[in-house]
Amino acid sequence: MADAKQKFPGFPPAALKFLRGLEKNNDREWFEPRKPVYLESVKAPLTEMVECLNDEFETLAPAFRMDPKKSVYRIYRDVRFSKNKQPYKTNAAAIFHDSRLPKHAGAGFYLQFSPKEFFVGGGVYMPESKHLLAIRRAIEADPDELRALLRNRTFKRYYGEMHGDRLKRIPKGFSAEDPAADLLVYKQFLAMAQMEPKLIETPKMLPEIVKRFRALAPLVEYLNRPLTR
């Protein structure tokens, strides 16, 4: 793996300053005259960072290399079905999904930052029922592999444990007596690592993301395996 420390210098201080101002003035009148600041201090560096991460994915997980235009989330919110009518997101985010699958079908990698938080991680967020069933069948067949991944020292150092919404009862078609019952109740399979927002302004940002993505990669591969066969 190339030395990520030399690739991305970090975001300019104007990035968090812009997002902090947007939190207080989430309207078109404030945003439009400052749109050039957003493009220069937030979107352009985030696009550059995605390109740097693509270089890392070349050896880490080639199927997750992404066109920055598809990786970087738009700042504009879809307010059509939301009670919150604020037009802009007050964070910046990017996603890396398996190119062999639809965007939200399987496990992927994710990062997001705002003036209040910065986290990286990933997993399976909103699987379709058929994909969730396939993952559960794989867990049922070999829960020991998943348990070993979750016990891995590097995974636990960065993520602690796996999170996600769970059912109160074992899903239909599975036995409550199954040794993997505690894993089969998961509806989501997620891992997130928190970091300090100010880290985004330093060259340490990219290598710290890479460390966490590398620690997460075996879990992502395990979750996507039954979907990409």
Secondary structure as UniProt FT lines:
FT   HELIX           4..6
FT   HELIX           13..24
FT   HELIX           28..38
FT   HELIX           39..43
FT   HELIX           44..60
FT   HELIX           62..64
FT   HELIX           68..71
FT   TURN            80..81
FT   STRAND          92..97
FT   TURN            99..100
FT   TURN            103..105
FT   STRAND          108..113
FT   STRAND          118..124
FT   HELIX           129..141
FT   HELIX           143..151
FT   HELIX           153..159
FT   TURN            172..173
FT   TURN            176..177
FT   TURN            179..180
FT   HELIX           181..184
FT   STRAND          189..195
FT   HELIX           197..201
FT   TURN            203..204
FT   HELIX           205..228
//
